[in-house]
Amino acid sequence: MEYELAIENAPETISGGTGVLLLHPSTGETDRIDTDFLSTDTDHMLIVSTRTTAREVEQKLEHYEVDEERAVVLDTLSVERGYTRRPTENVKYLSSPDDVSGIVETTREFLTSHEGKRRVSVDSVTEMAYYADEERARGAVEDILALIREHDAVGLFHLAEEVHDEEIVDGYRELFDGVVELSADGTVTSDF
């Protein structure tokens, strides 16, 4: 299965099973890349949010006119922050961003219960590593990538480059089929 990839300076399409690493500055504006990735040529999307709450994700989707009916949001922050939460069919909650097994399991459930073209956005691996640790975050990324391959889906994984040691970033680069880099001035480059 081929998926359109609406990211500037990147291939027009990618194959099902492809994982894409989005390297960005910690203050980088990734919303446009993320929402373009999610909204193009897709039947269902899972947004794993370790950086913002479900409410903030929904506001982002609405702002960029992404079809929220197709989205499932996994909010890993609201419980920890003590916010009111009401799980729905399209919003799931975990206790905190360090629940990496819960993140992997929710991804598995999403991919097995939805058909067609499915996209997964993990925003962000950096926050997951901050809460869990580098090793557990990397293990979760590897598990999610395996699920994406198994289910012919595609994924976009956010990583704030300057927050991690160079060897950690290089290790992530090796895991992915494609790397999209967003520079501080907004320039986008890619390597597939």
N, C-alpha and C positions, 0 to 999 in steps of 0.2 A: 504494500500500500504506500502511495506517495502522499506527502503532505506539503501544501504550499508553505513557504517560509517568508513572511512579510517583514523581513528585517533588511535594512539597507546594507549594501556591500556584503551580502551573504548569498548563497545559492538560492535560486527561485523555489526549489523543492528539496525535501529531504525524505529519506525512506522511513517507513514505520520501524520502530526499534531504536531510533536515533536519540541520543542524549546530547544536549547543547549546554555548554558552560558559558554563562554570562559573567565576564570579569568586568568590574566597574569600580570607580572610586567610591569611598564610603558615602560621599555626599552626592554621588551621581544620580541623575534623574532617569531611573530605569522604567518608570511606569509606561511610557510610550512603547518601548521595546516589548515589555511584558504583555501589554494589552494587545498589541499587534500580533504577537505570537499566539495568544490565546484565542483571538476572535476570528482568525483567518482559517477557513477550510476545516472546521471542527464541528463535531456533533455534541461532545461533552468535554468539560474541562474540570480539573481538580486543582485548586489553588491551596497549597500547603503554606500557611502563613505563620512564620516564627518571628516576624518583625512587626506586624501590625495586627489589629483586631479584625474580626469578621466585618464589623461595621465599617471600618476604614477600607477594607478590601471592596465591599459592596459599593461604597462611595466612589472608589477608583473606577470600578467597572461601569458604573452609571455615567461618570464624567466622560469616559472614553467610548461610551455607547457600545459596550460589550453586552451581548445577550445574557442577562443574569439567569434566565431560565435553564441555560445549559451548564451553569456553574455550580460546583460543590466547593464550599470553602471549609478548610480545616483550620480552625482558630486554636492556636496553642498558647495564647497570651491571656485571654480574658479571665480564665479561671484563676490563674496565678495573681492577676492584678485585682481580683475581687469584684469584677464587673458582673452585672446581671447577665445571665446567658439563657437562651431558650433554644435548645437544639431543634432544628427543623430538618426536613428532607434534604435541604440544600446547605445547611450549616451544621458542621460537626465540631465538637470541642474536645481538647485533651487538657490534662492538668497543667502541663508546662512544655516549653520547647525542648526540654531534655528527655521527654518521653519518645525516644527514637523508635522503639519497637511499636508504639502506638501509631506513629507517623507512617511507618512501613506497612503496618496492618491496615490502616485506613486507605492507603494507596492501593493495596491488594484488593480490598473490598470494592473500591471505586472501579478499578479496571475489570474485575470479574462481573460486576453488576451492570455495567454500561457497555453498549455495543457501538460500532461505527468508529469514526475517527475521534480518538481521545488524546487530549493534551494534559500534561501535568506541569505546573509551575511550582518550584520550591524557592520561596522567598523568605528567608535566605539561609544558605548553608552556613554562612558566617555566624548568624545568630544561633543556629543549632549548635555550632561548635562552641560558642561562648557559654551556652547553658549546659551542654552535655560534656564536651571536650572534643578535641580534634579527632581522636581515634574513633569514638562512638559516632560522631557526625559522618566521618568518612565511611564507616560501615553501613550507616543508613543510606547514604548516597549510592554505594555499591548495590545494596539490596533493591533500591528503587529503580536504578538503571536496569537491573536484571528483570524486574517486573515489566518495565517499559518494553524491553526486547521481547519478552515472553508474550506480551499482549499486543504487539505491533502498534504501540502508542508512540508518542514523542514527548520529550521533556526539556524544560528550560530551568537551569539551576543557577541562582544568583550567588556570586562570591565577591565580597569586597576585597580587592587584591592587596591593598597595602596593610590590611589588618593581620594577614597571615605571613608566616615566614616563607621565603622564596621556595624552599624545597616542598612545602605543603602545597603551594599554588602549582608548582611543576607537577606534583603527584596528581592533582586534580586534572590538570591539562591532559595527562596521559589516559585518564579514565574515559574521556569524552570523545565522541566522533567529530564534534565541531566546537570551536571556541569563538565566541563573539566578544570583542573588547570595546567597551565604551570608555573613551578618554574623558578627562576633566573638562575639555572644551566641547564635548558632545559629539566628537567624531566617532564613527562606528567602523571597525574593521573586523574581519573574520578569517578564520583558518579552518577549512573542512577537509 
